[in-house]
């Protein structure tokens, strides 16, 4: 490269390399979700329950906000669609949790007295 070319480039900085954006996280959901904001309740095997807010729902699961989400057991029940649905706790982030509906009918494993209480 000649001196004149060096003088022309001398005051210019070489272009900064362009950083590539990190790849999008992989989507694990099988079905689309619908945003919502509904009051509900989380029920535990011991019989106690806590209020929660349903943030979104899909055919396979539900996302909730609950103060005790960090201490959720592996399975909980949530009041949804007029019945207690048995769910596996898939993930927890602070007070938000992702629940996956168990495919069997919720009435199959709920004691009769709990069903009667839920209908009242």
C-alpha positions as CSV (number, residue, x, y, z in Angstrom):
1,X,0.0,0.0,0.0
2,X,1.4,3.4,-1.0
3,X,1.9,6.3,1.3
4,X,-1.0,8.2,-0.1
5,X,-3.3,5.4,0.7
6,X,-2.0,5.2,4.3
7,X,-2.5,8.9,4.7
8,X,-6.1,8.6,3.5
9,X,-6.9,5.8,6.0
10,X,-4.9,7.3,8.8
11,X,-7.7,9.3,10.3
12,X,-10.3,6.6,9.8
13,X,-10.8,3.7,12.2
14,X,-11.3,0.3,10.8
15,X,-15.0,-0.8,10.9
16,X,-16.1,-2.5,14.2
17,X,-17.0,-6.1,13.7
18,X,-20.7,-6.6,13.9
19,X,-21.8,-8.8,16.8
20,X,-24.3,-11.5,16.0
21,X,-27.4,-11.7,18.1
22,X,-27.6,-14.8,20.3
23,X,-29.9,-17.5,18.9
24,X,-33.5,-17.5,20.1
25,X,-34.2,-20.0,22.9
26,X,-35.7,-23.2,21.7
27,X,-39.5,-23.3,21.9
28,X,-40.7,-26.3,23.9
29,X,-44.4,-25.7,23.8
30,X,-46.5,-28.1,21.7
31,X,-49.6,-25.9,21.5
32,X,-50.3,-22.1,21.3
33,X,-51.1,-20.3,24.5
34,X,-53.7,-17.8,25.3
35,X,-52.9,-14.8,27.6
36,X,-55.4,-14.3,30.4
37,X,-55.6,-12.8,33.8
38,X,-57.8,-14.9,36.1
39,X,-57.9,-15.5,39.8
40,X,-57.8,-19.1,40.8
41,X,-56.5,-21.4,43.6
42,X,-53.7,-23.9,43.8
43,X,-54.5,-27.0,45.9
44,X,-51.9,-29.2,47.6
45,X,-52.1,-32.8,48.6
46,X,-52.1,-31.9,52.3
47,X,-55.5,-30.2,51.7
48,X,-54.4,-26.5,52.0
49,X,-54.6,-24.1,49.1
50,X,-53.2,-20.7,48.0
51,X,-54.6,-18.0,45.8
52,X,-52.9,-17.6,42.4
53,X,-53.3,-15.7,39.1
54,X,-53.5,-17.6,35.8
55,X,-51.3,-15.7,33.3
56,X,-51.8,-17.9,30.3
57,X,-53.2,-21.3,29.3
58,X,-52.8,-23.8,26.5
59,X,-54.3,-27.2,25.7
60,X,-51.3,-28.8,27.6
61,X,-50.7,-26.5,30.5
62,X,-50.9,-23.3,32.3
63,X,-48.7,-20.5,33.7
64,X,-49.5,-19.1,37.1
65,X,-48.2,-16.5,39.6
66,X,-48.3,-17.5,43.2
67,X,-46.5,-16.3,46.3
68,X,-45.6,-19.9,47.3
69,X,-44.5,-21.1,43.8
70,X,-40.9,-21.7,45.0
71,X,-42.2,-24.3,47.4
72,X,-44.6,-26.1,45.0
73,X,-44.4,-29.9,45.3
74,X,-44.0,-32.0,42.1
75,X,-47.8,-32.0,41.6
76,X,-50.5,-29.6,42.4
77,X,-54.1,-29.1,41.5
78,X,-55.5,-25.9,40.0
79,X,-59.1,-24.7,39.7
80,X,-59.6,-24.3,36.0
81,X,-62.8,-24.6,34.0
82,X,-64.9,-25.3,37.0
83,X,-62.8,-28.3,38.1
84,X,-59.6,-29.1,39.9
85,X,-57.0,-30.1,37.3
86,X,-54.0,-32.2,38.4
87,X,-50.8,-30.7,37.1
88,X,-47.1,-31.5,37.1
89,X,-44.9,-28.6,38.1
90,X,-42.5,-28.2,35.1
91,X,-40.6,-25.1,36.0
92,X,-40.5,-22.3,38.6
93,X,-39.0,-18.9,38.3
94,X,-39.5,-16.7,41.4
95,X,-43.3,-16.5,42.0
96,X,-44.2,-17.8,38.5
97,X,-44.6,-21.5,37.6
98,X,-45.3,-23.5,34.5
99,X,-47.7,-26.4,35.1
100,X,-48.4,-29.2,32.7
101,X,-51.9,-30.8,32.8
102,X,-51.9,-34.5,33.6
103,X,-53.8,-36.2,30.8
104,X,-56.1,-38.3,33.0
105,X,-59.4,-36.9,34.1
106,X,-58.9,-34.9,37.3
107,X,-62.0,-36.5,39.0
108,X,-60.2,-39.9,38.8
109,X,-57.9,-39.1,41.7
110,X,-59.8,-36.5,43.7
111,X,-61.6,-37.8,46.8
112,X,-65.4,-37.5,46.6
113,X,-65.5,-35.0,49.5
114,X,-63.1,-32.6,47.7
115,X,-65.3,-32.8,44.6
116,X,-68.4,-31.9,46.6
117,X,-66.5,-29.0,48.3
118,X,-65.5,-27.7,44.9
119,X,-69.1,-27.6,43.6
120,X,-70.2,-25.5,46.5
